[in-house]
Amino acid sequence: MVRKEIEQLPVAALVADNSQRYVAANAAARQLTGYSQSELDALTVMDLTPLPKTEAGRHLWEDFIGKGGQRGEYEIVPKRGAPRHVRYWAFASVAPGLHISLIVPVDSEGVDVAS
């Protein structure tokens, strides 16, 4: 159900559950991360966070859930290659127990997901 709704979004969209496990991703997210859908289904938010930043990532997650949303810049670890600097807009509880992050590489221009 969730996968169908996000597939056509023009930016990377990752949906995570309350356990930070990815439950859906669109084609743009698969391209950005280099992971297939089945590989993303086995990962959590922290799996895409660079190791030196996992503690900060945990704090950001807790803050995000507590406030209901968040936006900013972050680094993600793709399957291959160096970490990617991205801009994200995250929305908590878009459905019971589900949270969505919309992500674009920082070098992308003209993207305004939410002001």
C-alpha positions in Angstrom: 0.0 0.0 0.0 2.6 2.6 1.0 5.0 1.7 -1.7 2.4 2.5 -4.4 1.7 5.9 -3.0 5.4 7.0 -2.9 6.7 5.4 -6.1 5.9 8.4 -8.3 7.4 11.1 -6.1 10.2 13.0 -7.9 12.5 12.9 -4.8 13.8 10.0 -2.8 11.2 8.8 -0.3 12.0 6.4 2.5 9.3 5.2 4.9 10.4 3.8 8.3 8.4 2.2 11.1 8.7 2.9 14.8 11.7 0.6 15.0 13.5 2.7 12.4 13.2 -0.2 9.9 12.6 0.8 6.3 9.3 -0.6 5.1 9.1 1.3 1.7 11.2 3.2 -0.6 10.7 4.6 -4.1 12.8 4.4 -7.2 14.6 7.7 -6.4 15.6 6.3 -3.0 16.8 3.1 -4.5 18.9 5.1 -7.0 20.2 7.5 -4.4 21.2 4.7 -1.9 22.2 2.0 -4.5 20.2 -0.6 -2.6 17.4 -2.7 -4.0 14.0 -2.7 -2.4 14.7 -6.1 -0.7 18.0 -4.8 0.6 16.4 -1.6 2.0 13.7 -3.7 3.6 16.4 -5.3 5.7 18.0 -2.0 6.8 17.2 0.6 9.4 17.7 4.4 9.5 21.0 3.8 11.4 22.3 1.5 8.7 22.3 4.5 6.3 24.0 6.7 8.9 27.8 7.0 8.8 29.3 5.2 11.8 30.9 8.2 13.5 27.5 9.9 13.5 25.2 7.1 14.8 24.8 8.7 18.2 23.9 12.0 16.7 21.5 10.1 14.4 19.8 8.5 17.3 19.2 11.9 18.9 17.9 13.4 15.7 15.4 10.4 15.4 14.2 10.9 19.0 13.8 14.7 18.4 12.0 14.0 15.1 9.5 11.6 16.6 8.9 13.9 19.6 8.3 17.0 17.5 6.4 15.3 14.6 8.7 16.6 11.9 12.2 17.7 11.0 14.3 19.1 8.2 17.9 19.7 7.6 21.1 18.3 6.1 22.5 14.9 6.8 24.9 12.3 5.4 23.8 8.9 4.3 25.9 5.9 3.4 25.0 4.5 0.0 25.7 0.8 -0.8 28.9 1.8 -2.7 31.0 4.9 -2.6 31.5 7.8 -0.2 28.8 9.1 2.1 26.3 11.5 0.3 25.4 14.9 1.8 21.7 15.2 1.5 18.9 17.6 2.4 15.8 16.0 4.1 12.3 16.7 5.2 10.9 14.2 7.6 7.3 13.8 8.7 6.4 11.6 11.7 3.2 9.5 11.9 2.0 10.0 8.4 0.1 6.7 9.1 0.0 4.8 12.4 3.6 3.9 13.2 5.0 5.1 9.9 7.3 8.0 9.2 8.5 9.4 5.8 11.7 11.1 4.8 12.0 13.0 1.5 15.6 13.3 0.5 17.6 15.1 -2.2 21.3 15.3 -2.7 22.5 18.8 -1.5 23.8 19.5 -5.0 20.2 19.2 -6.4 18.7 22.6 -7.2 15.2 23.8 -7.4 13.7 21.4 -4.9 11.4 22.8 -2.3 9.5 20.0 -0.6 8.3 22.0 2.4 9.2 25.4 3.5 
